[in-house]
């Protein structure tokens, strides 16, 4: 049937749907317990930058205390609050029904839409949905800094594969150990993309 064949081809050509999950909790102990995602070094608050980086995603979920000025995001909290990044990721994914999800920290001053676009392109690759350019299946793509370290909170993942490795008891679980079980495409960070704000010195550099 020509119509059915054309419809199938069109379906395969459509880009995968994308959600965004931004982890905006944490105690910021090294910064004196201030609300780190709302710091605004030389520009908008850090949380606003993360939300802007996934502007094309639907939904955009922020896991953390509700802040003002972000009317289009959906808010949720990990259980219990302060249960760590894996618990926060589990909470965020409960509101996600897309094929792909961008997972970002809320303390990335250099994050941009172009960063997320490169990660999406890397995980989708040129071999079709779910493949890399070399044809091997990839579960996700993460940014890699200048020292070769994977930035686990700057990544894009196939949602089904991500859910498959999340522990039943996520409180206090290691994000590196959890996500490290997946097959990953590494995307080299451009200048400033992998920077985060953990200490007063990090803030001064901005």
Buried (B, 14 or more C-beta within 10 A) or exposed (E): EEEEEEEEEEEEEEEBBBBBBBBBBBEBEEBEEEBBBBBEBEEBBBBBBBBEBBEEBBBBBBBBEEBEEBEEBBBBBBEEEEBBBBBBBBBBBEBBEBBBBBBBBBBBBBBBEEBBBBBBBBBBBEBEBBBBEEEEEBBBBBBBBEEEEBBBBBBBBBBEBBBEBBBEEBBEBEBEEBBEEBEBBEBEBEEEBBBBBBEEEBBEEB
